[in-house]
Amino acid sequence: MKAALCILSLAALAACDSSPKIEAKNASVAEVAAKVRDAGGTDAFLSPGKWLTKATLEEFSAPGMPAGIADDMKLKMEAKAGTESCLTEADAKKPKGDFFTGKNENCRYDHYTMGGGKIDAKMHCTAGGGTQQMTMTGDYGPNEYNMRMTTAMDLGRAAAASGMGSMTMKLRVEGKRIGDCDKKRS
């Protein structure tokens, strides 16, 4: 889930129709982050300010998972109004390399294309003996974004021994700028 949220940060920098096109194949997260950062600095990228992001779990499959856990996850996500975050003007113009994914060195993009208000990406990650494949497609503008994400995980031998070796999630993620960032209190 953390990787999915991190990938959203990359997606949030997608631009409107006048944006530069960013393309990468077989690229590390850092390489894609650098391409996005280098293309920044225009008003076409995501507007700075306070953002509200809402993720909706559309499908969840985890053979071997105890009954009810998937339903509980969906209910918890539906109950949450969303997550607010502040994108500073400096980060909107020139985001730091780890702005997108933290220090995740175990992920690699099979492909990443962003431009003309659209994004299409596929990434794979490895961690703890398991693997994760993610796809992401969506539409973006400076003040909102909408995307679909699919994550398929092979949880590795340790999880398989417990009867739960794979998991698939499909999410719809929507974000919009809701105002200026809160002023920091001294």
Accessible surface in RSA format (square Angstrom, percent):
REM  Atomic radii and reference values for relative SASA: ProtOr
REM  Chains: A
REM  Algorithm: Lee & Richards
REM  Probe-radius: 1.40
REM  Slices: 20
REM RES _ NUM      All-atoms   Total-Side   Main-Chain    Non-polar    All polar
REM                ABS   REL    ABS   REL    ABS   REL    ABS   REL    ABS   REL
RES MET A   1    80.37  41.6  61.15  40.5  19.22  45.8  58.83  50.0  21.54  28.5
RES LYS A   2   157.55  76.9 149.63  91.8   7.92  18.8  97.46  87.7  60.08  64.0
RES ALA A   3    17.09  15.7  10.46  16.1   6.63  15.1  13.07  18.4   4.01  10.6
RES ALA A   4     1.24   1.1   1.24   1.9   0.00   0.0   1.24   1.7   0.00   0.0
RES LEU A   5    94.32  52.5  88.39  63.2   5.92  14.9  88.63  62.2   5.69  15.3
RES CYS A   6    22.21  16.8  18.98  21.2   3.23   7.6   4.53  11.5  17.68  19.1
RES ILE A   7     1.69   1.0   1.64   1.2   0.05   0.1   1.64   1.2   0.05   0.1
RES LEU A   8    10.92   6.1  10.53   7.5   0.39   1.0  10.68   7.5   0.23   0.6
RES SER A   9    32.38  27.4  27.00  36.0   5.38  12.4   5.87  12.5  26.51  37.1
RES LEU A  10     0.00   0.0   0.00   0.0   0.00   0.0   0.00   0.0   0.00   0.0
RES ALA A  11     0.00   0.0   0.00   0.0   0.00   0.0   0.00   0.0   0.00   0.0
RES ALA A  12    10.83  10.0  10.41  16.1   0.42   1.0  10.41  14.7   0.42   1.1
RES LEU A  13     2.08   1.2   2.08   1.5   0.00   0.0   2.08   1.5   0.00   0.0
RES ALA A  14     0.09   0.1   0.00   0.0   0.09   0.2   0.00   0.0   0.09   0.2
RES ALA A  15     0.71   0.7   0.64   1.0   0.07   0.2   0.64   0.9   0.07   0.2
RES CYS A  16    41.49  31.4  39.86  44.5   1.63   3.8  20.59  52.2  20.90  22.5
RES ASP A  17   126.76  88.8 102.56 102.1  24.21  57.2  37.03  87.2  89.73  89.5
RES SER A  18    95.55  80.7  59.27  79.1  36.28  83.6  56.57 120.5  38.98  54.6
RES SER A  19    15.97  13.5   0.02   0.0  15.95  36.7   0.16   0.3  15.81  22.1
RES PRO A  20    54.69  39.9  41.99  38.3  12.71  46.2  53.69  44.3   1.00   6.2
RES LYS A  21   136.90  66.8 105.47  64.7  31.43  74.8  54.45  49.0  82.45  87.8
RES ILE A  22     8.02   4.6   5.03   3.7   2.99   7.2   8.02   5.8   0.00   0.0
RES GLU A  23    95.73  55.0  83.51  63.2  12.22  29.1  27.39  53.0  68.35  55.8
RES ALA A  24     9.49   8.7   0.85   1.3   8.64  19.6   7.91  11.1   1.58   4.2
RES LYS A  25   162.93  79.5 141.96  87.1  20.97  49.9  92.50  83.3  70.43  75.0
RES ASN A  26   100.86  69.6  92.61  89.5   8.25  19.9  28.64  68.9  72.22  69.8
RES ALA A  27     5.98   5.5   5.68   8.8   0.31   0.7   5.98   8.4   0.00   0.0
RES SER A  28    27.15  22.9  27.15  36.2   0.00   0.0  23.42  49.9   3.73   5.2
RES VAL A  29     6.04   4.0   5.27   4.8   0.77   1.9   5.27   4.6   0.77   2.1
RES ALA A  30    71.08  65.4  61.51  94.9   9.57  21.8  65.07  91.6   6.02  15.9
RES GLU A  31    85.45  49.1  79.71  60.3   5.73  13.6  37.29  72.1  48.16  39.3
RES VAL A  32     0.00   0.0   0.00   0.0   0.00   0.0   0.00   0.0   0.00   0.0
RES ALA A  33     0.08   0.1   0.08   0.1   0.00   0.0   0.08   0.1   0.00   0.0
RES ALA A  34    29.25  26.9  29.25  45.1   0.00   0.0  29.25  41.2   0.00   0.0
RES LYS A  35    93.29  45.5  88.06  54.0   5.24  12.5  46.82  42.1  46.47  49.5
RES VAL A  36     1.28   0.8   0.68   0.6   0.60   1.4   0.68   0.6   0.60   1.6
RES ARG A  37    66.74  28.0  66.74  34.0   0.00   0.0  18.32  25.0  48.42  29.3
RES ASP A  38   106.30  74.5  82.91  82.5  23.39  55.3  28.75  67.7  77.55  77.3
RES ALA A  39    20.73  19.1   6.84  10.6  13.89  31.6  17.37  24.5   3.37   8.9
RES GLY A  40    12.76  15.7   0.00   N/A  12.76  15.7   2.07   5.7  10.70  24.0
RES GLY A  41    40.21  49.6   0.00   N/A  40.21  49.6  11.18  30.7  29.03  65.0
RES THR A  42    73.72  52.4  57.73  58.5  15.99  38.1  64.86  87.1   8.86  13.4
RES ASP A  43   138.45  97.0 117.89 117.3  20.56  48.6  44.77 105.4  93.68  93.4
RES ALA A  44    12.87  11.8   7.29  11.3   5.57  12.7  10.97  15.5   1.89   5.0
RES PHE A  45     4.69   2.3   2.74   1.7   1.95   5.1   2.74   1.7   1.95   5.6
RES LEU A  46     9.82   5.5   7.31   5.2   2.51   6.3   7.31   5.1   2.51   6.7
RES SER A  47    24.36  20.6  22.00  29.4   2.36   5.4  11.03  23.5  13.34  18.7
RES PRO A  48    47.38  34.5  45.11  41.1   2.28   8.3  45.31  37.4   2.07  12.9
RES GLY A  49     4.87   6.0   0.00   N/A   4.87   6.0   4.42  12.1   0.45   1.0
RES LYS A  50    39.22  19.1  39.22  24.1   0.00   0.0  12.74  11.5  26.47  28.2
RES TRP A  51     7.94   3.2   7.94   3.8   0.00   0.0   7.94   4.2   0.00   0.0
RES LEU A  52    48.06  26.8  46.09  33.0   1.96   4.9  46.09  32.4   1.96   5.3
RES THR A  53    24.80  17.6  21.94  22.2   2.86   6.8  14.30  19.2  10.50  15.9
RES LYS A  54    50.32  24.5  49.49  30.4   0.82   2.0  49.42  44.5   0.89   1.0
RES ALA A  55    20.85  19.2  13.73  21.2   7.12  16.2  13.73  19.3   7.12  18.8
RES THR A  56    24.14  17.2  23.53  23.9   0.61   1.5  20.07  27.0   4.07   6.2
RES LEU A  57     1.71   1.0   1.40   1.0   0.31   0.8   1.40   1.0   0.31   0.8
RES GLU A  58    59.80  34.3  40.37  30.5  19.43  46.3  23.48  45.4  36.32  29.7
RES GLU A  59   100.64  57.8  93.44  70.7   7.21  17.2  37.84  73.2  62.80  51.3
RES PHE A  60    36.00  18.0   5.66   3.5  30.34  79.0   6.49   3.9  29.51  84.5
RES SER A  61    60.03  50.7  54.23  72.4   5.80  13.4  35.54  75.7  24.48  34.3
RES ALA A  62    14.68  13.5   0.48   0.7  14.20  32.3   1.03   1.4  13.65  36.2
RES PRO A  63    84.86  61.8  71.75  65.4  13.11  47.7  84.16  69.5   0.70   4.3
RES GLY A  64    56.72  69.9   0.00   N/A  56.72  69.9  24.37  66.9  32.35  72.4
RES MET A  65    40.03  20.7  20.81  13.8  19.23  45.8  19.78  16.8  20.25  26.8
RES PRO A  66    87.17  63.5  72.82  66.4  14.35  52.2  84.51  69.8   2.66  16.5
RES ALA A  67   107.99  99.3  68.86 106.3  39.14  89.0  79.61 112.1  28.38  75.2
RES GLY A  68    35.81  44.2   0.00   N/A  35.81  44.2  24.94  68.4  10.87  24.3
RES ILE A  69    67.73  38.5  67.51  50.3   0.22   0.5  67.65  48.7   0.08   0.2
RES ALA A  70    31.65  29.1  29.06  44.8   2.59   5.9  29.45  41.5   2.20   5.8
RES ASP A  71    94.91  66.5  93.32  92.9   1.59   3.8  22.32  52.5  72.59  72.4
RES ASP A  72    76.02  53.3  74.35  74.0   1.67   4.0  14.74  34.7  61.29  61.1
RES MET A  73    54.06  28.0  51.53  34.1   2.53   6.0  44.69  38.0   9.37  12.4
RES LYS A  74    79.66  38.9  79.66  48.9   0.00   0.0  36.67  33.0  42.99  45.8
RES LEU A  75   112.05  62.4 108.73  77.8   3.32   8.3 109.18  76.7   2.87   7.7
RES LYS A  76   153.84  75.1 143.11  87.8  10.73  25.5  92.38  83.2  61.46  65.5
RES MET A  77    32.71  16.9  27.51  18.2   5.19  12.4  31.12  26.5   1.58   2.1
RES GLU A  78    89.37  51.3  66.50  50.3  22.87  54.5  30.34  58.7  59.03  48.2
RES ALA A  79    88.92  81.8  49.73  76.7  39.19  89.1  61.65  86.8  27.28  72.3
RES LYS A  80   117.74  57.4 109.76  67.3   7.98  19.0  72.71  65.4  45.03  48.0
RES ALA A  81    87.98  80.9  64.77 100.0  23.21  52.8  75.69 106.6  12.29  32.6
RES GLY A  82    18.12  22.3   0.00   N/A  18.12  22.3   3.16   8.7  14.96  33.5
RES THR A  83    70.00  49.8  67.16  68.1   2.84   6.8  55.61  74.7  14.38  21.7
RES GLU A  84    99.57  57.2  74.49  56.4  25.08  59.7  24.29  47.0  75.28  61.5
RES SER A  85    62.98  53.2  52.40  69.9  10.58  24.4  44.84  95.5  18.13  25.4
RES CYS A  86    69.52  52.6  39.80  44.4  29.72  69.9  29.90  75.7  39.63  42.7
RES LEU A  87    12.38   6.9  10.59   7.6   1.79   4.5  11.60   8.1   0.78   2.1
RES THR A  88    67.12  47.7  62.09  62.9   5.02  12.0  64.15  86.2   2.97   4.5
RES GLU A  89   103.76  59.6  98.39  74.4   5.37  12.8  31.04  60.0  72.72  59.4
RES ALA A  90    74.14  68.2  61.26  94.5  12.88  29.3  69.75  98.2   4.39  11.6
RES ASP A  91    25.76  18.0  25.76  25.6   0.00   0.0   0.42   1.0  25.34  25.3
RES ALA A  92     6.64   6.1   4.09   6.3   2.55   5.8   4.30   6.1   2.34   6.2
RES LYS A  93    98.00  47.8  97.47  59.8   0.53   1.3  53.92  48.5  44.08  47.0
RES LYS A  94   113.97  55.6 103.68  63.6  10.29  24.5  77.86  70.1  36.11  38.5
RES PRO A  95     1.32   1.0   1.32   1.2   0.00   0.0   1.32   1.1   0.00   0.0
RES LYS A  96   134.53  65.6 129.44  79.4   5.09  12.1  94.55  85.1  39.99  42.6
RES GLY A  97    33.12  40.8   0.00   N/A  33.12  40.8  20.25  55.6  12.87  28.8
RES ASP A  98    59.20  41.5  47.84  47.6  11.35  26.8  14.34  33.7  44.86  44.7
RES PHE A  99    64.36  32.2  42.18  26.1  22.18  57.7  50.93  30.9  13.43  38.4
RES PHE A 100     1.47   0.7   0.00   0.0   1.47   3.8   0.18   0.1   1.29   3.7
RES THR A 101     9.89   7.0   7.38   7.5   2.51   6.0   5.22   7.0   4.67   7.1
RES GLY A 102    34.62  42.7   0.00   N/A  34.62  42.7  25.10  68.9   9.52  21.3
RES LYS A 103   167.01  81.5 138.48  85.0  28.52  67.9 115.35 103.8  51.66  55.0
RES ASN A 104    50.77  35.0  35.27  34.1  15.50  37.3  15.99  38.5  34.78  33.6
RES GLU A 105   159.71  91.7 125.93  95.3  33.78  80.4  52.61 101.8 107.10  87.4
RES ASN A 106    85.33  58.8  72.83  70.4  12.50  30.1  10.03  24.2  75.29  72.8
RES CYS A 107     8.56   6.5   1.67   1.9   6.89  16.2   1.11   2.8   7.44   8.0
RES ARG A 108    84.81  35.6  84.71  43.2   0.10   0.2  32.92  45.0  51.89  31.5
RES TYR A 109     0.10   0.0   0.00   0.0   0.10   0.3   0.00   0.0   0.10   0.1
RES ASP A 110    51.10  35.8  37.50  37.3  13.60  32.2  23.22  54.6  27.89  27.8
RES HIS A 111    50.43  27.6  50.43  35.0   0.00   0.0  38.53  39.7  11.90  13.8
RES TYR A 112     0.06   0.0   0.00   0.0   0.06   0.1   0.00   0.0   0.06   0.1
RES THR A 113    40.90  29.1  40.64  41.2   0.26   0.6  23.67  31.8  17.22  26.0
RES MET A 114     1.00   0.5   0.93   0.6   0.06   0.2   1.00   0.8   0.00   0.0
RES GLY A 115    12.82  15.8   0.00   N/A  12.82  15.8   3.36   9.2   9.45  21.2
RES GLY A 116    34.57  42.6   0.00   N/A  34.57  42.6  20.96  57.5  13.61  30.5
RES GLY A 117     9.02  11.1   0.00   N/A   9.02  11.1   6.54  17.9   2.49   5.6
RES LYS A 118   122.77  59.9 121.63  74.6   1.13   2.7  84.56  76.1  38.21  40.7
RES ILE A 119     3.75   2.1   0.00   0.0   3.75   9.0   0.17   0.1   3.58   9.7
RES ASP A 120    61.62  43.2  61.62  61.3   0.00   0.0  23.18  54.6  38.43  38.3
RES ALA A 121     1.58   1.5   0.00   0.0   1.58   3.6   0.00   0.0   1.58   4.2
RES LYS A 122    74.99  36.6  74.79  45.9   0.20   0.5  19.85  17.9  55.14  58.7
RES MET A 123     2.56   1.3   2.56   1.7   0.00   0.0   0.58   0.5   1.98   2.6
RES HIS A 124    57.96  31.7  57.82  40.2   0.14   0.3  35.54  36.6  22.42  26.1
RES CYS A 125     7.94   6.0   7.74   8.6   0.20   0.5   7.88  20.0   0.06   0.1
RES THR A 126    69.90  49.7  68.15  69.1   1.75   4.2  48.36  65.0  21.54  32.6
RES ALA A 127    73.34  67.4  51.57  79.6  21.77  49.5  60.84  85.7  12.50  33.1
RES GLY A 128    87.08 107.4   0.00   N/A  87.08 107.4  47.65 130.8  39.43  88.3
RES GLY A 129    73.54  90.7   0.00   N/A  73.54  90.7  43.32 118.9  30.21  67.7
RES GLY A 130     9.77  12.0   0.00   N/A   9.77  12.0   7.84  21.5   1.93   4.3
RES THR A 131    63.60  45.2  58.85  59.7   4.75  11.3  47.79  64.2  15.82  23.9
RES GLN A 132    23.32  13.0  23.00  16.8   0.32   0.8   6.36  13.5  16.96  12.9
RES GLN A 133    74.68  41.8  72.97  53.3   1.71   4.1  38.12  81.1  36.56  27.7
RES MET A 134     0.79   0.4   0.28   0.2   0.51   1.2   0.55   0.5   0.25   0.3
RES THR A 135    57.01  40.5  56.61  57.4   0.40   1.0  44.69  60.0  12.32  18.6
RES MET A 136     0.99   0.5   0.30   0.2   0.69   1.6   0.87   0.7   0.12   0.2
RES THR A 137    66.65  47.4  65.73  66.6   0.92   2.2  46.51  62.5  20.13  30.4
RES GLY A 138    14.27  17.6   0.00   N/A  14.27  17.6  10.74  29.5   3.53   7.9
RES ASP A 139    70.06  49.1  68.98  68.7   1.08   2.6  25.11  59.1  44.95  44.8
RES TYR A 140    15.53   7.3   0.78   0.4  14.75  38.4   4.92   3.7  10.61  13.1
RES GLY A 141    14.56  18.0   0.00   N/A  14.56  18.0  12.81  35.2   1.75   3.9
RES PRO A 142    38.53  28.1  38.53  35.1   0.00   0.0  38.53  31.8   0.00   0.0
RES ASN A 143    80.90  55.8  76.79  74.2   4.11   9.9  26.41  63.6  54.49  52.7
RES GLU A 144    97.61  56.0  97.50  73.8   0.11   0.3  21.03  40.7  76.58  62.5
RES TYR A 145     9.82   4.6   8.65   4.9   1.17   3.0   2.26   1.7   7.56   9.3
RES ASN A 146    67.16  46.3  65.34  63.1   1.82   4.4  24.95  60.0  42.22  40.8
RES MET A 147     4.47   2.3   0.00   0.0   4.47  10.7   3.36   2.9   1.11   1.5
RES ARG A 148   122.93  51.6 120.51  61.4   2.42   5.8  52.12  71.2  70.81  42.9
RES MET A 149     2.72   1.4   0.36   0.2   2.36   5.6   1.24   1.1   1.48   2.0
RES THR A 150    41.42  29.5  40.48  41.0   0.94   2.2  22.88  30.7  18.54  28.0
RES THR A 151     2.22   1.6   1.54   1.6   0.68   1.6   0.62   0.8   1.60   2.4
RES ALA A 152    42.20  38.8  39.09  60.3   3.11   7.1  39.57  55.7   2.62   6.9
RES MET A 153    30.96  16.0  26.67  17.6   4.29  10.2  12.78  10.9  18.17  24.1
RES ASP A 154    80.02  56.1  76.82  76.5   3.20   7.6  21.75  51.2  58.27  58.1
RES LEU A 155    44.33  24.7  29.75  21.3  14.57  36.6  31.97  22.4  12.36  33.3
RES GLY A 156    10.20  12.6   0.00   N/A  10.20  12.6  10.06  27.6   0.14   0.3
RES ARG A 157   218.20  91.6 207.99 106.0  10.21  24.3  85.74 117.2 132.46  80.3
RES ALA A 158    91.63  84.2  67.88 104.8  23.75  54.0  78.26 110.2  13.37  35.4
RES ALA A 159    23.51  21.6  16.16  24.9   7.35  16.7  22.64  31.9   0.87   2.3
RES ALA A 160    55.98  51.5  39.33  60.7  16.65  37.9  40.82  57.5  15.16  40.2
RES ALA A 161    94.61  87.0  49.56  76.5  45.05 102.5  63.08  88.8  31.53  83.5
RES SER A 162    89.21  75.4  50.20  67.0  39.01  89.9  53.46 113.8  35.74  50.1
RES GLY A 163    47.58  58.7   0.00   N/A  47.58  58.7  34.44  94.5  13.14  29.4
RES MET A 164    39.96  20.7  39.96  26.4   0.00   0.0  34.68  29.5   5.27   7.0
RES GLY A 165    22.92  28.3   0.00   N/A  22.92  28.3  13.69  37.6   9.23  20.7
RES SER A 166    50.61  42.8  49.72  66.4   0.88   2.0  30.50  65.0  20.10  28.2
RES MET A 167    28.39  14.7  26.96  17.8   1.43   3.4  22.71  19.3   5.68   7.5
RES THR A 168    49.28  35.0  48.19  48.9   1.09   2.6  25.04  33.6  24.24  36.6
RES MET A 169     5.30   2.7   4.56   3.0   0.74   1.8   4.15   3.5   1.15   1.5
RES LYS A 170    80.33  39.2  80.33  49.3   0.00   0.0  32.45  29.2  47.89  51.0
RES LEU A 171     5.40   3.0   4.66   3.3   0.74   1.9   4.66   3.3   0.74   2.0
RES ARG A 172    77.05  32.4  77.02  39.3   0.04   0.1  19.97  27.3  57.08  34.6
RES VAL A 173     0.58   0.4   0.58   0.5   0.00   0.0   0.58   0.5   0.00   0.0
RES GLU A 174    65.45  37.6  63.83  48.3   1.62   3.9  17.22  33.3  48.22  39.4
RES GLY A 175     4.50   5.5   0.00   N/A   4.50   5.5   1.92   5.3   2.57   5.8
RES LYS A 176   115.86  56.5 115.86  71.1   0.00   0.0  58.52  52.7  57.34  61.1
RES ARG A 177    75.27  31.6  55.06  28.1  20.20  48.1   6.46   8.8  68.81  41.7
RES ILE A 178    71.23  40.5  32.47  24.2  38.76  93.4  41.39  29.8  29.84  81.0
RES GLY A 179    25.07  30.9   0.00   N/A  25.07  30.9  23.92  65.6   1.15   2.6
RES ASP A 180   112.25  78.6  96.54  96.1  15.71  37.1  30.80  72.5  81.45  81.2
RES CYS A 181    37.17  28.1  23.09  25.7  14.08  33.1  18.75  47.5  18.42  19.9
RES ASP A 182   104.82  73.4  82.82  82.4  21.99  52.0  36.13  85.0  68.69  68.5
RES LYS A 183   185.81  90.6 164.73 101.1  21.07  50.2 118.12 106.3  67.69  72.1
RES LYS A 184   201.83  98.5 169.55 104.0  32.28  76.8 118.89 107.0  82.93  88.3
RES ARG A 185   231.04  97.0 196.13 100.0  34.91  83.1  74.08 101.2 156.96  95.1
RES SER A 186   163.45 138.1  83.94 112.0  79.52 183.2  83.29 177.4  80.16 112.3
END  Absolute sums over single chains surface
CHAIN  1 A    10164.5       8142.8       2021.6       5593.2       4571.2
END  Absolute sums over all chains
TOTAL         10164.5       8142.8       2021.6       5593.2       4571.2
